[in-house]
Amino acid sequence: MSSTIAFIGGGNMAASLIGGLLATRNPVQLLVTEPDAGKCRELEQKFGVRTSTDNHDALSAGVVVLAVKPQILQTICRQLATQLAHRAPLFISIAAGVRSADIERWLGGGRAIVRCMPNTPALVHTGATALLANSRVSAEQKQLAEQILQTVGITLWVDDEARLDAVTALSGSGPAYFFLFMEALQAAGEALGLDTATAQALTLQTALGAARMADQSDVDTATLRARVTSRGGTTEQALLSFEQADLCNIVLQALTAACHQSRQLADELGKDSA
């Protein structure tokens, strides 16, 4: 297998992965195909990688990362299928909502495919990515896919594609939920008399600190919550208010809606174009 990793699409997520890979790989081992010549020049200057405006050049690589928008992935795959012939690269798709069986069909069948569901914190190398391998992916290829995605955060494997809809609802869309809560927390602080800068700084640091404590702790979040909740104290009153508003059920309803939408989008994206 060629040691080259090719990215079809030079957007933010591809750039983030490239940045992570450069810690262990020579830039000449990385290729980006991107129709925008200006973006190609930017990537060359920033990372020293090779670029091309022809997607077919990616097929010389051992790994092809499909880093394009879901809406154009079918077109890209059908174009690649015309020149795949006897080539057998590992395809890694980071296109949200497109099922691996559809990708394999568009590529002409018989292809090793790892489908990934990353999230936007990957852009600052604190992402969470779930991976699913089809039956044609070897153990070596699974390890390689994991190594690539681990450059931007943690990775977890799932063995059922339906679970990727739940992953999408939880971690894929999850950053937005935390942003919303942080917005609400800051706004509440301001309503209680804090100036904007103070409320924002306290919100950001509190979110960061809580996440870091949870990540580094040897106990679960329920235990951590209990430890900072004194009987009759301020935290208890706030948490009682959340319970009265049925916060846990609100979150469940929200993720269920997101999961359902993920399935519907996958069905729509998987339809073959005329």
N, C-alpha and C positions, 0 to 999 in steps of 0.2 A: 504494500500500500504506500502511495506517495506520502511524504511527510508534510506536504503542503495542505494548509487549511484555507479554503476559499469561502468568501462571503459574497452572496448575491444580495446586493443592497448595502449601502454605506450609511445608513441612518444612525440614530443615537444608540440603539441597542448594539448594533454591530461595532460601533466605535468603542463602546464600553468593553465589549468582549475582547476586542483587539488590544485595548490598553492593558487589560489583565493578562492576556497571553504573552505580551512582550516581556513580562517578568521572567519567562522561561524559554521563550522562542526568539530566534533570529527574525527580524522583519522580512527577510527574503522568503521565509517559509509561509508568509501570509499574503493572500491575494484578495483584492476587493473588486468585484465587477459592479459598475454603477453607470447608468446612462448619462448622468450629469457630469460632464467633463470637469466643470469647476469644482465639484465635490471630490472628484478623483484627485485633483491637484492638492486640495486641502488635506486629504488623507495621506497622500504621499509626503507632504511637508511636515505634517504633525507626527506621523508614526514611522515613516520610512518604508511603508509597505508597497508592494507592487499593485498596480491598478489596471483596469481595462474597462472599456465601455461595451464589451461584448460578453454577455453572460455565458456563452458557450466555452469561453476560456476557463471557466471555473471547473469544467469537467475533467481537467488534467489533475485535479487535486484528489487526495485520499479522502478528504472530508469536505462536504459542501454544506455550508450553513445558509439556509433559506431565511433571509432576514428582510423580506419585503412585506408590504401590507397584505393582509388576508385577501382583500378584494382582487388583487392581481396575481395571487399565487398560482391559480389554475393556469393562467396564460403563460406564466414563466415556466411552469413544469412541462406543459405541452411543448413549448419551444425547446426545452432541454431534451425531451424524449426523442426528438428527431436525430440527435447526435450522440445519444448514450451508447448505442451498439453494445460492444463488449466491455465497456467501462463498468466498474462496480464500486463507486464511491459510497461512503456513508453519508446519508442526507440527514441533517439536523434542522428541523423546522422550529422557528421561534415565532411563527405567525399564529396569533391567537385565534382559537375557534375552528381551525381547519383540521379535520380528523386525518389520522395517518393513512387509513385505507383509501381515502380520497386522493391524498398526495401520491400514494403508490400507484393508483389507477391512472392518474394524469401523467406520471412518469413512464408508464408503459408496463407496470407490474414487475414483480420479482426484485424489488429494491429494498435495501436495508434502510430503515427510517427510524429515527428517534424524534418523537414529538415532545416539545418542551413548553411549559407554561411559566415563563419568568414574570417578574413584576418590576415596576419602575425603579425601586431602590437599587436595582442592579446598576443603574447609572452612576451611583456613588459606591459601588462595590459592597452593598449590604443587601443584596437581593435574596429572594427565596424562589427556587425553581423546582418544579416537579417535572420528571421525565418519564416517558413511556417508550419502550422499545418494541418494534414488531418482531415477528418470529425469525426474520432474516438477519437480525443484528447479532453479531458474535459477542462473546464475553470481552474480547479485546476492544471491540468497537464501543461497547457500553462503557467500559472504563475510560476510553478516550473522550466520549461525549460528556461524561461526568467531569473529567478534568477541565474541559473547555468551559463548562457552565460554572464550575466552582471558582473560576477566576473572578466572578462578580457576586459571590455569596454562597449560601448553602444550597445543596441539592438533595432531593428525595425522589426515589423511584416509586411509581405506582404500577400495578399490574392489570388494571382495568381502565380502559379509556373513559368510561362513564365517570370515573372519579376525577378526571381532569376538569369536569364541569364544576364539581365541588371545590376543587383547587382554585379555579378561576373566581368563584364566588368569594372564597376566603382570602387567599393571598394575592391573586391577580388583581382583584378590585379593592382589596383590603386597605392599601395605602390611602385611598380616598376616604374611607370610613374614619381613619385616624385623623386625617386632615380636617374633616368635618367636626369631629369632637374637639380638636384643638381650636378650630374657629369659635366653636360654642364656648369653650373654656375661656378663651381670651375675651370674647364679648361679655361674658358674665363678670369677669374681673373688672372690665371697664365700667360695667353697669354698677358695680359695687364701689366705684370711686378711684380705681387705678388708672394712671395714664396709659396710653396705647403702648408705648415702648416698654414700660414695666410689665404690663400684662402679657405682652408678646414674649419677652425674655423669660418670664417665669413659666409660661406655658411650654415653650420649646424645651427648656432645661428639665422641667418636670417630666415631660414625655420621654425625653432621652434618658433621664435617670431611671425612670420606672422600667423602661425596656431593658436597660443594661442590668438592673437588679434582677429582673426576671430571667434574663439570659444567663447570668452568672450564678444564680441561686441553685441550691440542691433540693429545693422544695417547689411545689407547684404554685401557680398564681393565686389560687384560693387561700393557701396558707399565708402567702405574703400579704394578701388583702386583710386577713384576720389579724396579722401581727401589727398592722398600722391602724387598726380600728379599736379604739378604747371605748369601753362601755360608757355611754352617756356623753361621749365626746363629739367634736365637730364632724369628724369623718363618718361616724355612725349616723348622724343626722342626714348627711348628704347621701349616704348609701341607702338609707330607708326611703328617701325621696325617689331614688332611682328604682328601687323595688316596687314602690307604689305605682310608678309609671310603667311597670312591666318591661324594664329595659332588656332583659334576656330574651323575652318573646319578640320584642321589636327587632333585635339583632337577628334572631332566627328567621323572622319573616323577610327581612332584607336579604339575607343570604339565599333563602329559598327562591326569592324573585330573581336574584342574579343568576343562580344555577339554572333556573328554567329558561332565562334569556340566553344563556350560554348554549344550551341544547338547541334552541330555536335557531340561533345564528349559525351553529355548526350544520344544521340541516340545510339552511339556505345557502351557505358557502359551499356545501358539498354537491350542489346541483351542477351537472355538466352544462356548460354553455352550448348554445346551438351551433 
